[in-house]
Amino acid sequence: MTASGTISRALLILARGYLALALRTTRWTITGAPDAVPVLTQSPERKTDGAIVAAWHATLLMLPAMCRWGHQSNPQLTITVMISRNRDGRFINDLVAPWGIIGVEGSSDRGGKNKGGSRALRQACEILRNGAIFALTPDGPRGPARIAQRGTETLIRLTGKPFVPVGTACTSLRLPTWDGLRLPLPFGRGYLLYGQPSTEAITTEAVTERLDRLTRRAETALSLGRAGISDRLWQGLGAALMPALRGMMLWRLRRGKENAARLAERRGRTTLERPNGELIWLHAASVGEVQSILPLLGALATRHPARHFLITTATLGGAAIVAAHQASAGLAAARLIHQFIPYDVALWTRRFLDHWRPSALLLTDSELWPGLILACTRRAIPVGVLNGRLSARSWQRWKRLKPFAPPLFSRLDFVAARGEEDARHFRALGVREVVCHGDLKQNAPPPAVDEAELARLRQTLGARPVFLAASTHAGEDEIILRAAALARRKHPDLLTIIAPRHPVRGPAIAALCSATPPLRSRGELPDTGSPLWIADTLGELGLFYRLATCAFIGNSLLSPGGGHNPFEPVRLDVILSSGPHCSNFRPAFAQLNGLVSTIHDEQELAGWIDAVMTDPISWQARASEARAAVAPEEAVPAALLDRIDALCG
């Protein structure tokens, strides 16, 4: 052997040793689309032999990590990779050979110069027909970097084999090469993300888009998945508060706000098995949020008949809506699963994610929990926000906290804001991608109702005028009771129904009255002389809206308030009023353009009730005008469904 050959051999041995050290000491997170696992490992569950695997040229030195993972599941797995017909290509081929990777020489033929591309393409077709994994770098050998060439599209078309994009990133040094080749560093972190297999013809542009998306996700997990000081402070606070949170759960249980049989779910435990296949996690805090995502859920279920959905809520009311939807929509329990979301404690969140392993998380409205989002980022679980809501007050608060808070908004993959004002707020806080597809609550179906119970109650109440105070909060009930007493001076047969936002407050509201009123939770009905009925039950607001002559929306009389969704009663042609403090739903009330009356105190509320009862026809015309101002129920925007599909791989 010549001196140069000896030096080359020594360099190769050193390079192999270094690469082995770097890859073995890297803490790898290898995850992705469940359907890709049997394809990549060629396990017995695969639908076909062989597959085309693609990654960017800059990540070539991370390929052995994927090969080692594949060989752990299938020691007989054959992996072949296309390499350049030059000295660098041969060196890389020799470098990765110990990991069981077989090289095929060839590059794209350009400018009439034969670089072995045609021969390599024929070899690749033969290898794939024999059932092996064929890996390639679509942007090689000379770029442009991260722009796929036509060879990948041609190979997919000729062979019909599944195409699996792979995005990788690890703690590495960027070398001064045309592609910025990444040299893994020892004792770092790494991510290897495999996408959904594609068996249909795919364009070169689509190859670029899918590979780039997965690679960006891996890079984001690497750069933003590291816990900073503020993250560790939040985790420490959660750990310190665990005893207090357990106590709070028991307190909520005594007040009827938790389910005793499922209390362990709030600590990340479950009695249910995770279904096989892809699982999308949607979180909707309570009734309104759940209602808003039901059309979206139906559209996703129709698009992907094999996909499973996990819905978490924070309230019993939200859980009741999910259960009702399971029964009415015919979605089998195996496809639609409900759990109560665990509190944002690192241990409980980790336990939850270890069990359910979701492909993606879709949060609703303003449910942004720093620990949960960090945990998903560290696992490369993409996080999106549906119907994103960020009021001016919340935006200002986050803006002040930004220098000290975790990079919460940077970790979000996308936000579908409910309106342009919210979109501006999210962009200003650092969200990478913000889109606006309108308010999902506007297109949500009206609250469900038991028609038989509705008919029974209408018969019981007869022709009595009914005023409903819906979703009231503490401090508002006294004002409403005084206003109702004033209104009864002119309308003595008026029945007032108070439906508190939190039904557990029913007895407290009853205690405000000189005579105990009937409570719905006890099965009590108002008689002809009852001026008040307390509707302290869950999931029945649709029933009471349909009984009402007019309704007031709570959480709006006292500052800071925030209001509640007006679209539900508007769709039912209910004559509406609200207090002035409805900032959480400002775009919705602006769209209704003054057709919902604004009430400031008990005198105004009593006067409004009297005006409606005196001239119901004119006010009903106003309610119909409000309904017309709301866009008709439409299908979920296809662009939003496409973005969610992209989130999943």
C-alpha positions in Angstrom: 0.0 0.0 0.0 1.3 3.4 -0.9 1.9 6.2 1.6 -1.1 8.1 0.3 -3.2 4.9 0.5 -2.0 4.4 4.1 -2.9 8.0 5.1 -6.3 7.7 3.4 -7.0 4.4 5.2 -6.0 6.0 8.5 -8.2 9.0 7.9 -11.1 6.7 7.1 -10.6 4.7 10.3 -10.5 8.0 12.3 -13.5 9.4 10.6 -15.5 6.2 11.2 -14.5 6.2 14.9 -15.5 9.9 15.3 -18.8 9.4 13.5 -19.6 6.3 15.5 -18.9 8.3 18.7 -21.0 11.3 17.6 -24.0 9.2 16.6 -23.9 6.9 19.6 -23.7 9.7 22.1 -26.4 11.8 20.5 -29.8 11.5 22.2 -32.0 10.7 19.2 -35.7 11.3 18.9 -36.9 9.1 16.0 -40.6 9.6 15.3 -43.1 10.4 12.6 -46.1 9.0 10.7 -47.1 5.5 12.2 -47.8 4.2 8.7 -44.1 4.8 7.7 -42.7 2.4 10.3 -43.6 -0.9 8.5 -42.4 0.7 5.3 -39.0 1.8 6.6 -38.3 -1.4 8.6 -39.9 -3.7 6.0 -41.8 -5.4 8.8 -44.5 -8.1 8.1 -47.2 -5.4 8.3 -45.9 -3.6 5.2 -48.2 -3.4 2.2 -45.4 -3.7 -0.4 -41.7 -4.6 -0.6 -39.1 -1.9 -1.0 -39.4 1.9 -0.5 -37.8 5.2 -1.6 -36.4 7.2 1.3 -35.2 10.8 0.7 -33.3 13.3 2.9 -31.4 16.5 2.1 -27.7 16.1 1.1 -26.6 18.2 4.1 -27.9 15.5 6.4 -26.1 12.6 4.8 -23.9 11.9 7.8 -27.0 11.4 9.9 -28.2 8.5 7.7 -26.5 5.8 9.8 -28.7 6.8 12.8 -31.8 5.8 10.7 -30.1 2.6 9.5 -29.2 1.6 13.1 -32.8 2.2 14.1 -34.1 0.2 11.2 -31.8 -2.7 11.9 -32.9 -2.9 15.5 -36.4 -3.8 14.2 -35.2 -5.9 11.2 -31.6 -7.1 11.2 -32.0 -8.3 7.7 -33.0 -4.9 6.4 -31.1 -4.0 3.2 -30.4 -0.3 2.7 -28.9 1.1 -0.5 -27.9 4.8 -1.0 -27.0 6.7 -4.2 -23.6 8.4 -4.0 -21.7 10.7 -6.3 -19.2 9.3 -8.8 -16.3 11.3 -7.3 -13.7 11.0 -4.6 -15.9 12.6 -2.0 -18.8 10.3 -2.8 -16.6 7.2 -2.5 -15.2 8.4 0.8 -18.7 8.9 2.2 -19.7 5.5 0.9 -16.7 3.9 2.7 -17.4 6.0 5.8 -21.0 4.7 6.2 -20.4 1.1 5.1 -20.0 -0.3 8.7 -23.7 0.6 9.3 -24.8 -1.9 6.6 -25.3 0.8 3.9 -24.6 -0.3 0.3 -23.6 2.5 -2.1 -24.7 2.9 -5.8 -22.6 5.4 -7.7 -24.4 7.9 -9.9 -25.5 11.5 -10.2 -27.8 13.5 -12.3 -26.6 13.7 -15.9 -26.2 17.4 -16.8 -25.1 19.4 -19.8 -24.6 16.2 -21.9 -22.1 14.9 -19.4 -22.6 11.3 -18.3 -22.3 11.1 -14.6 -23.8 7.6 -14.3 -27.3 8.9 -13.5 -29.0 6.7 -16.2 -27.1 3.6 -15.0 -27.8 4.4 -11.4 -31.5 4.9 -12.1 -31.7 1.4 -13.7 -29.9 -0.1 -10.7 -32.2 1.7 -8.4 -35.2 0.3 -10.1 -33.8 -3.2 -9.9 -32.9 -2.8 -6.2 -36.4 -1.6 -5.4 -38.0 -4.4 -7.4 -35.9 -6.8 -5.2 -37.6 -5.3 -2.1 -34.7 -3.1 -0.6 -34.8 0.4 0.8 -33.3 2.9 -1.6 -32.1 6.2 0.0 -31.2 9.2 -2.0 -30.5 12.9 -1.6 -32.8 14.7 -4.1 -30.7 17.9 -4.1 -27.4 16.1 -4.7 -24.7 16.1 -5.8 -24.3 19.8 -6.6 -27.5 21.5 -5.6 -29.0 23.9 -5.3 -29.2 22.9 -1.7 -32.7 21.9 -0.5 -34.1 22.0 -4.1 -35.1 18.5 -5.4 -34.0 17.4 -8.8 -36.2 15.4 -11.3 -34.6 12.0 -10.5 -36.7 11.4 -7.4 -40.0 12.0 -9.3 -38.9 9.8 -12.1 -37.9 6.9 -9.8 -41.3 7.1 -8.0 -43.1 7.0 -11.3 -41.1 4.1 -12.7 -41.3 1.9 -9.7 -44.5 2.8 -7.9 -42.8 2.2 -4.6 -43.7 4.1 -1.4 -41.9 7.4 -1.0 -41.0 8.4 2.5 -39.4 11.8 3.2 -37.1 12.1 6.2 -36.2 15.3 8.0 -33.1 15.3 10.3 -31.3 17.7 12.5 -28.8 17.2 15.3 -26.2 19.1 17.3 -23.6 19.6 14.5 -21.0 21.7 12.9 -21.9 23.3 9.5 -19.0 22.6 7.0 -18.2 25.1 4.2 -19.5 23.0 1.4 -22.1 23.8 -1.3 -24.9 22.2 0.9 -23.6 23.2 4.3 -22.9 19.5 5.2 -23.7 18.9 8.8 -21.0 17.1 10.9 -22.6 15.6 14.0 -21.0 16.6 17.3 -20.8 14.1 20.2 -23.1 14.2 23.3 -25.8 16.3 21.6 -29.4 15.9 20.6 -30.8 14.8 17.3 -34.2 14.4 15.5 -35.1 12.0 12.8 -38.6 12.6 11.5 -40.2 10.3 8.9 -43.3 11.5 6.9 -46.4 9.8 5.7 -45.6 7.3 2.9 -46.8 8.3 -0.5 -47.6 5.6 -3.1 -49.0 7.9 -5.8 -47.1 10.0 -8.3 -45.6 13.1 -6.7 -44.1 16.1 -8.3 -40.6 17.4 -7.8 -42.0 20.5 -6.1 -44.0 18.4 -3.7 -40.8 16.4 -2.9 -39.1 19.7 -2.0 -42.0 21.0 0.0 -42.4 17.8 2.1 -38.7 17.4 2.8 -38.3 21.0 3.7 -41.3 20.9 6.1 -40.0 17.9 7.9 -36.4 19.3 8.1 -37.6 22.6 9.4 -39.7 20.8 12.0 -36.6 18.8 13.1 -34.5 22.0 13.2 -37.2 23.8 15.2 -37.4 20.9 17.7 -33.6 21.0 18.1 -33.3 24.8 18.5 -36.5 25.5 20.5 -36.9 22.2 22.4 -34.1 23.0 24.8 -35.5 24.1 28.1 -34.4 27.6 29.1 -34.3 29.3 32.5 -37.9 30.4 32.2 -39.0 26.9 31.1 -37.2 25.3 34.1 -38.8 27.9 36.5 -42.2 27.0 35.1 -41.4 23.2 35.5 -40.2 23.9 39.0 -43.4 25.8 39.9 -45.5 23.0 38.6 -43.6 20.4 40.6 -43.9 22.6 43.8 -47.6 23.0 43.2 -48.4 19.3 42.7 -49.8 18.8 46.3 -51.9 22.0 46.0 -53.2 20.9 42.6 -54.2 17.5 44.0 -56.0 19.4 46.7 -57.7 21.7 44.2 -58.9 18.6 42.2 -60.6 17.3 45.4 -62.1 20.7 46.0 -63.4 20.8 42.5 -64.7 17.3 42.9 -66.8 18.3 45.9 -68.2 21.2 44.0 -69.2 19.0 41.1 -66.6 20.2 38.7 -64.7 16.9 38.3 -65.6 13.3 37.5 -64.6 11.1 40.4 -64.1 8.0 38.2 -61.8 9.9 35.9 -59.9 12.2 38.2 -56.6 10.4 37.4 -56.8 11.7 33.9 -56.0 15.2 35.3 -52.6 13.6 36.3 -52.0 12.1 32.9 -53.2 8.6 33.7 -55.8 6.7 31.7 -57.6 3.3 31.6 -57.9 3.3 27.8 -55.5 1.8 25.2 -54.0 3.9 22.5 -55.4 2.8 19.1 -52.9 1.8 16.4 -52.2 4.3 13.6 -52.3 8.0 13.3 -53.8 9.9 16.3 -54.6 13.6 16.1 -55.0 15.4 19.4 -57.4 18.3 19.6 -57.8 20.3 22.9 -61.0 22.4 23.5 -61.3 23.8 27.0 -65.1 23.8 27.4 -68.5 23.8 25.7 -68.1 26.7 23.3 -64.7 25.6 22.1 -65.9 22.0 21.6 -68.9 23.2 19.6 -66.6 25.3 17.4 -64.4 22.3 16.3 -67.2 19.8 15.7 -67.5 20.7 12.0 -63.8 20.6 11.6 -63.6 17.2 13.3 -66.3 15.8 10.9 -64.4 17.1 7.9 -61.1 15.6 9.1 -62.8 12.3 9.8 -64.4 12.2 6.3 -61.1 13.0 4.7 -59.2 10.4 6.6 -61.4 7.3 7.4 -58.5 5.5 9.2 -57.4 8.4 11.4 -58.1 8.5 15.1 -58.9 11.6 17.1 -58.3 12.4 20.8 -60.2 15.3 22.2 -59.3 16.7 25.6 -61.4 19.1 27.6 -61.0 20.9 30.9 -64.7 20.8 32.0 -67.5 18.4 32.4 -69.6 20.4 30.0 -67.1 20.0 27.3 -67.0 16.3 28.0 -70.8 16.1 27.7 -70.7 17.7 24.3 -68.1 15.3 23.0 -70.1 12.3 24.3 -73.3 13.7 22.6 -71.3 14.1 19.4 -70.0 10.5 19.6 -73.6 9.3 19.8 -75.2 11.6 17.2 -72.4 11.6 14.6 -71.9 7.8 14.7 -68.1 8.2 15.3 -67.1 5.0 17.0 -65.4 5.2 20.3 -62.3 3.6 18.7 -62.0 6.6 16.4 -63.0 9.4 18.7 -61.6 9.3 22.3 -62.2 11.8 25.1 -59.9 12.5 28.0 -59.6 15.3 30.5 -56.5 17.3 29.9 -53.8 16.9 32.6 -52.7 20.0 34.5 -49.5 21.6 33.1 -47.1 19.7 35.3 -44.0 18.2 33.6 -44.5 14.7 35.1 -48.2 14.5 34.3 -47.7 15.9 30.8 -44.9 13.4 30.1 -47.0 10.5 31.3 -49.9 11.6 29.0 -47.6 12.0 26.0 -45.8 8.7 26.6 -49.1 6.9 26.4 -51.0 8.7 23.6 -48.1 9.6 21.3 -50.1 12.0 19.1 -49.0 12.9 15.6 -50.0 16.5 16.1 -51.7 18.8 18.7 -54.4 21.3 17.7 -55.2 23.8 20.5 -58.3 25.9 20.4 -58.8 29.6 21.1 -56.3 30.8 23.8 -55.4 27.6 25.5 -51.6 28.1 25.5 -49.8 26.2 28.2 -46.0 26.7 28.3 -45.1 23.3 29.7 -47.3 21.4 27.4 -46.1 23.2 24.3 -42.4 22.7 25.3 -43.0 18.9 25.9 -44.5 18.6 22.4 -41.7 20.6 20.8 -39.1 18.3 22.5 -40.8 15.3 21.0 -41.2 17.0 17.6 -45.0 16.9 17.9 -46.2 19.8 15.8 -48.5 22.3 17.5 -51.1 24.4 15.8 -53.8 26.7 17.1 -57.4 26.8 15.8 -59.6 29.9 16.1 -56.6 31.6 17.8 -57.8 34.4 20.1 -55.6 37.0 21.7 -57.4 40.1 23.0 -55.7 43.4 23.2 -55.4 43.0 27.0 -53.9 39.5 26.7 -51.5 40.7 23.9 -50.2 43.5 26.0 -49.7 41.2 29.0 -47.7 38.7 26.8 -45.8 41.5 25.3 -44.6 42.7 28.7 -43.7 39.1 29.8 -42.0 38.2 26.5 -38.4 39.0 27.8 -38.9 36.7 30.7 -41.4 34.0 29.4 -40.5 30.8 27.5 -40.5 31.2 23.7 -44.0 29.9 23.6 -45.2 31.6 20.4 -42.0 30.7 18.4 -42.7 27.0 19.2 -46.1 27.1 17.5 -46.1 25.7 13.9 -49.1 27.8 12.9 -52.0 29.8 14.2 -55.3 30.0 12.4 -56.6 33.3 13.9 -60.2 34.0 14.2 -59.8 37.6 12.9 -57.2 40.0 11.6 -56.8 41.8 14.9 -55.9 38.5 16.6 -53.6 37.6 13.7 -51.6 40.8 14.1 -51.2 40.1 17.8 -49.9 36.6 17.2 -47.5 37.8 14.5 -46.1 40.5 16.8 -45.4 37.9 19.5 -43.3 35.8 17.1 -45.5 33.1 15.6 -43.9 31.9 12.3 -47.1 31.3 10.3 -50.4 33.0 10.9 -53.4 32.5 8.7 -57.0 33.8 9.0 -59.9 31.6 8.0 -62.6 33.3 10.1 -64.2 32.5 13.4 -64.9 28.8 13.7 -67.6 29.6 16.3 -69.5 31.4 13.6 -69.8 28.2 11.6 -70.5 26.0 14.6 -73.9 24.3 14.6 -76.5 25.7 17.1 -76.4 24.0 20.5 -78.1 20.6 20.5 -81.5 20.0 22.1 -83.6 17.1 23.3 -86.8 17.7 21.2 -89.0 15.6 23.5 -87.9 17.6 26.5 -88.3 20.9 24.6 -91.9 20.0 23.7 -92.6 19.0 27.4 -91.3 22.2 28.8 -93.1 24.4 26.2 -96.3 22.7 27.3 -95.5 23.3 31.0 -94.6 27.0 30.5 -97.5 27.7 28.1 -97.7 31.3 26.9 -95.5 32.8 29.6 -92.9 35.3 28.4 -89.4 34.0 29.3 -86.3 36.0 29.9 -83.0 34.0 30.0 -79.8 35.1 31.6 -77.3 32.8 30.0 -73.8 31.9 31.2 -73.8 34.3 34.1 -70.8 34.8 36.4 -70.6 35.6 40.1 -71.7 39.2 40.8 -74.1 39.4 37.8 -76.9 37.4 39.3 -77.9 40.0 41.9 -78.2 42.6 39.1 -80.3 40.3 37.0 -82.6 39.4 39.8 -83.3 43.1 40.6 -83.8 43.9 36.9 -86.3 40.9 36.6 -88.2 42.2 39.6 -88.5 45.6 38.0 -89.7 44.1 34.7 -92.3 42.0 36.5 -94.1 45.2 37.7 -95.3 45.5 34.1 -95.2 41.9 33.1 -96.3 39.9 36.2 -96.2 36.5 34.5 -92.6 36.9 33.4 -90.4 33.9 34.0 -86.7 34.5 34.5 -84.3 31.6 33.8 -80.7 32.0 35.1 -78.3 29.5 33.6 -75.0 30.1 35.4 -71.8 29.4 33.4 -70.7 27.1 36.3 -73.8 25.1 37.3 -72.3 24.4 40.7 -73.3 28.0 41.6 -77.0 27.1 41.5 -77.6 26.8 45.2 -75.7 30.1 45.8 -77.9 31.9 43.4 -81.0 30.4 45.0 -79.7 31.7 48.4 -80.0 35.3 47.0 -83.8 34.9 46.8 -86.3 35.4 49.6 -88.2 32.3 48.5 -86.2 29.3 47.2 -86.7 28.9 43.5 -86.9 25.6 41.6 -83.6 24.2 40.5 -83.3 22.2 37.3 -80.5 20.0 38.8 -83.1 18.7 41.3 -85.6 17.9 38.6 -87.8 20.8 39.7 -90.0 22.8 37.3 -91.5 26.3 37.7 -95.2 26.5 38.4 -97.4 29.2 37.2 -96.5 31.5 40.1 -92.7 30.9 40.0 -90.9 34.1 38.9 -87.5 32.4 38.7 -86.0 29.0 37.5 -82.4 28.2 38.0 -81.0 26.1 35.1 -78.0 24.6 36.9 -77.3 21.7 34.6 -74.6 21.0 32.0 -75.1 20.9 28.2 -78.7 22.2 28.1 -78.1 25.8 27.1 -79.6 25.0 23.6 -82.8 24.0 25.4 -83.1 27.2 27.3 -82.3 29.4 24.4 -85.2 27.8 22.5 -87.5 28.5 25.4 -86.5 32.1 25.7 -88.4 35.1 24.4 -85.2 37.1 24.9 -81.8 36.5 26.4 -78.9 38.3 28.1 -75.3 37.0 27.6 -73.4 36.9 30.8 -69.8 37.6 31.9 -70.2 41.0 30.4 -71.8 43.3 33.1 -68.8 43.6 35.4 -65.2 44.4 34.5 -63.0 42.8 33.3 -65.6 40.2 32.0 -65.0 39.1 28.5 -68.4 38.0 27.3 -69.4 34.8 25.6 -70.0 33.6 22.1 -73.1 35.4 20.6 -73.3 33.3 17.4 -75.0 30.3 19.1 -78.2 32.2 20.1 -78.1 34.4 17.0 -78.5 31.2 14.9 -81.6 30.4 16.9 -83.2 33.8 16.2 -83.0 34.7 19.9 -83.5 38.4 20.8 -80.2 39.3 22.5 -78.5 41.7 24.8 -75.1 41.8 26.5 -73.1 43.9 28.9 -70.4 46.3 27.7 -67.4 44.0 28.8 -67.2 41.5 26.0 -63.7 42.0 24.7 -63.0 38.3 24.2 -65.7 38.3 21.4 -65.2 41.9 20.1 -65.0 40.8 16.4 -68.2 38.8 16.8 -70.1 41.7 18.3 -68.6 44.1 15.7 -69.9 41.8 12.9 -73.4 41.9 14.4 -73.2 45.7 14.1 -75.3 46.9 17.1 -78.0 44.3 16.6 -77.2 43.0 20.1 -78.4 45.5 22.7 -75.8 46.8 25.1 -76.8 46.9 28.8 -75.0 48.7 31.6 -77.1 48.2 34.7 -80.3 46.8 36.1 -82.4 49.8 35.0 -81.4 49.4 31.4 -81.8 45.6 31.6 -85.4 46.0 33.0 -86.2 48.6 30.4 -84.9 46.3 27.6 -87.0 43.3 28.9 -90.1 45.5 29.0 -89.5 46.9 25.4 -89.1 43.3 24.1 -92.2 42.0 25.8 -94.2 45.1 24.8 -93.3 44.9 21.1 -91.9 41.4 20.4 -92.6 41.5 16.6 -90.3 44.5 16.0 -87.6 42.9 18.2 -87.9 39.6 16.5 -87.3 41.3 13.2 -84.1 42.7 14.7 -83.1 39.2 15.7 -83.7 37.9 12.2 -81.5 40.8 10.9 -78.7 39.7 13.3 -79.0 36.1 12.0 -78.7 37.4 8.4 -75.6 39.4 9.4 -73.9 36.1 10.3 -72.4 34.3 7.3 -74.4 31.1 6.6 -72.9 27.9 7.8 -70.2 26.9 5.4 -68.0 23.9 5.0 -64.7 24.0 6.8 -62.2 25.9 4.6 -60.2 23.4 2.5 -57.1 25.5 3.1 -57.4 24.9 6.8 -57.8 21.2 6.3 -54.8 21.1 4.0 -52.7 22.9 6.6 -53.7 20.4 9.2 -52.8 17.6 6.8 -49.4 19.2 6.3 -48.9 19.4 10.0 -49.3 15.6 10.2 -46.6 14.8 7.8 
